[in-house]
Amino acid sequence: MSTPKLDRAALEAMLAGLRPKLHRYCARMSGSVIDGEDIVQETMLKALQALDGNVLVERPEQWLFRIAHNAAQDHLRRRQRERSRMTEADMTTIEDPSAGADARLAAAASLRSFMQLSVAQRSAVILVDVLGLSLAETCEVTGATLAATKAALHRGRGELRALASMPDETVAPKLNAGDERRLRRYVDLFNARDFDAVRALIAEDIQLEVVNRTRLSGKAQASTYFGNYDRVSDWALSLGFVDGRPAILIRDPQADGAVRGFMLVEWLDEQVVAIRDFRYAPYCVADADIRLIDD
């Protein structure tokens, strides 16, 4: 029986539904919710391009995760991270009950912990213990053999258990004086709803992305973005860090200041040249290492 052709509308709907799950995988593979979103966007673009090229898709979800896996690998290579190599051993006799304790540990593990695993271990643990794929589906996504997948899963679980028992000695990140001054000014003006003053800070050719919603280019288009914030009152901004990167945290004053999103702001001299707003990407907040800077 022939496989029904996956059309573009069906793929776009599938991508929208799978986006949080794809992001969870990509964020854990890259160690950052921000980089994870970049990989998700690359995955979506590559999937749509492949479909336009009339590729035959038999199992769409596994196909999408395979694209995400390869995009994550490419991302890691571009960052020139050292990749651990693993010698395939005869481990086909290892029992794999996907133990509940290991699954709970993996689901709760920080992105930083996953970065301590080799790429093969990281991928196997995330796909099996975090996302719930079977060993066969994991092999299909990664292209690894069953023996190599079992080996990576076994060793990755052991590494996570060892890391969970160690004290957290992470050094808190710090802002340099110049970045803090610029960001505090931006936050203070935003919180005061002085959007004319905020607009005065942005460059004429600003690039603005509202993640999971839209992209805007230039000062005229960006003005609509600030107008949208001016019309609602469910936010207050604070300085902080997201996965170690300076960020503006979007907090909900009606929910005890809970972080509901964040913004990344890029400067050139004293002008804002790019903004990425993650207000509508709650799946990014869920897995992020968020730290608030005391005012």
N, C-alpha and C positions, 0 to 999 in steps of 0.2 A: 504494500500500500504506500502511495506517495505521501511525502510530508507536506502539509499545507504551507504555502509560502507566507513568511512573516512580512507583513506590510509595515510601512513607516509609521502609520497611526498606532498600530498595535505595539510596535517597539517603543515609541515615545511614551505610551501609557505604561508599559512595563518598566521603563526606566524611571518614571516618576514614582511608581510604587516601590521599586527596589532601591531607590537612591539612599535611604538611611542605612540599609543593609550593606550596600556597596561601600558607603562611606566608612562604616565600622571596620570593614576589612582593610580598606586602603589606609585609614588613619593608623591602625595598629601595625600595618606593614611599614609605614613611613615614620611612625613615632610622633605624628603631629596631626591634629584635626585640620589644620590649615593646609598642610601639604596633602592630606588625605582628600580634601575637597578639590584640589588641583588635579589629583589623579582621577577622581570621579568624573570631572569635566572632560578630561582627556579620554577616558573610557567611553563616555557618551558620544563624543565626537567620532571616535574610531568606529564605534558600533554603527552609527548612522551612515558613515562613509562606506563601511563594508556592505551594509544593506543596499545602498545605492549602487554598489558594484555587483548586485545580484548574487551575493553569497547565499548558499543554502544553509539554513539554520534548522537543525533537528531538535535540539534541546536549548531553547533560548536562555534560560536562567544560567545554566552551566556555561553556555557560550559567553554570556556577559561577564561572568566571574573570571573566565579564562582571559578575556580582554583586560579586565581590571588587574589580574595577577601579572600579566605581561607589562602593563603600563606601570605598575608599582615597581617591577624589576628594573624597567628602564629609568624610572625616577631615581632609584637607589644608585644605579650606575652613574647617572648624571651628577649626583651628589658625591660621587667618588667614595662611597662608603666601602669599607673592606668587607667583602663577602666571604663568609666561612664556607669551606667546602667539606662535604661529608662523604666519606667512603661508604658506598652501599654494601651492607652486610646481609647475610642470610638471616633475616629477622621475621620471616613469614610465620614463625611459630608463636610470636608474641600475641597474647590474648588482648583483645581490644574491646572492652565493654563500654567504652566512652564513659568512664566512671563519673558519677554525679559530682563527687568531690572535686575532681579535676576540672570538670566543666564549670562549676561555681567559682573555682579559683581563677580560671582563665577569664571568665566574664568580668570578674572584679579587678583583674590586674591592670595596672596603669600602663599607658603607652610607653613610658620609660622602661618598664619591666620587659615589655615585648622586644624592645630594641637590644636587650642583652642576649636574645636568642639569635641563632643563625637564621638566615633567610628561609631555609628549608623548614626548620623547626617552627619558626614564627608562622609561616603559612599554614602548616599542618594543624597547629594548635588553634589558630583563629578559625579555620574552616570547619574543623570537627567540633571543638569545645565551645566556641563562641557563637558560630553561625549554625551549627547543627547539621552540617553536611555529613553524608556517609563517607566511608573510606573510598568507595568506588567513585563517588562524585568528586572527592578531593583529588584523587588521581587524575580525573578528567580535567579539572581546573588547572592543576600544576604541571601535568605532563609527566609526573614522576611515577615510578613503578609502585606496586603495592608494598613491596619490601622496603623501599626507601621511605615511603609515606609512613609506614608503621614505625620505622626507626626514628624518623624525625619527630613523630608525635610522642613516642616514648621518652626520647631525650628532652624534648621541649617541655613536656609536663614536669619532668624531674627538675629542670632548670627553674621553672616558675615556682615550684614548691620550695626550692632552696632560696630563691630571691625573696619569697614571701616571709621567710623566717629571719631575714636580715633587717637591721634598723635602717630607716630612711635617712641617708646622710646628704641629701641633695642641698646644695647651697642655694639660698633664695636669690633670684635674679634682681638686678638693680638697674635703674634708669640713669643715664648720664645727665648732667645738669641741663644741657641744651635740649635734649629730647623731652625732659620733664617740663621745662618751661613752655615749650611749644604746645605739648599735649594738654597741659593744665589750662593754658589760655583758650585752646579750642573747646575743651570740656566746659570751662566756666561760661564762655559765650553761648554755647549750646544749651546748657542748663538754664541760663537766663533768657533763653529764647530770643536772643539778639541775632537773628539769622542774617540781617543785613551785614553785621560785623563778621559773621562766619563766612558769608559769601565773599567778603573782601579779602579773606585769607586764601581763597582757592584760585588756582591758575586758570587762565582762559581755556587751556586745552586739557583740563582735568579729565581723568578716566575714572568712572564710578561704577562699581558693580554691587547691586543688591543680590546677594547670592541666593540662587533658587528662584529669582524673580526676573531681573532685568539688568541691562547694561546701559549706561548713559555716557555720552561723550560731549565735553565742552561745558562751559559755564552756564549757558542758557538751559540746556537739558538738566544739569545738576540742580538748578534752582527748584525744579519740581520736587526733587528728593527732599530738600529742606522744608518745602511747603507741606509735604506729607507729615513730617515730624511735628510741625507747628500745629497741625489740626488734631493731634491726639495727646493724651496726658498719661499714657501708661508706661512712661519711661523716665529714667534719670541716669545720667552718665557718671561714671567713676573711672579713675585710672587703675590699671592692673596689668597682669600678664596672662597670656594664653599660650600654654606650652612653651613658656620661657620667652615669648616675644612680647614686646610692649604693645598694649592694646587698650582700647576704650571699652569698658564693660557697660552693656545696656542692662540696667536693673529695673525691676518692676516695683515701684513704690507701694503698690497695693498687695504685694506678696512678700512683705518683710525684706524688700530689697533683693530678692532672688535674681540671679543673673539669667536673663532670657536670651541674650545674644551678645555680640561684640563687634567692634569696628577696628579695622586696621587702617592707619592713616600714614601715607608716605609724603615726605617733605622734600622740596628742593629749595635750599636756603630757607626762606621764611614763608614759602608758598606751599599749599597742599596740592600735590600733583596727582594723587590717586587715593581712592577710598574703597575699601571692601567692607560691606555691611552684612553681617551674618544674622540679622534680626529674624529672618524667615528661614533659617537653617538650624532648627532646634537640635537636630541630630548631631551637629558639630559641638554644641554646648554640652551634650550628655557625656561625651567621652573626654572633654578637654581638661587639662590641668590648669585651673583658673585660680589666680591669686590676686587679691585686692590690695592695692596700695592705700594705706591709711591716709585719709585727708588731714 
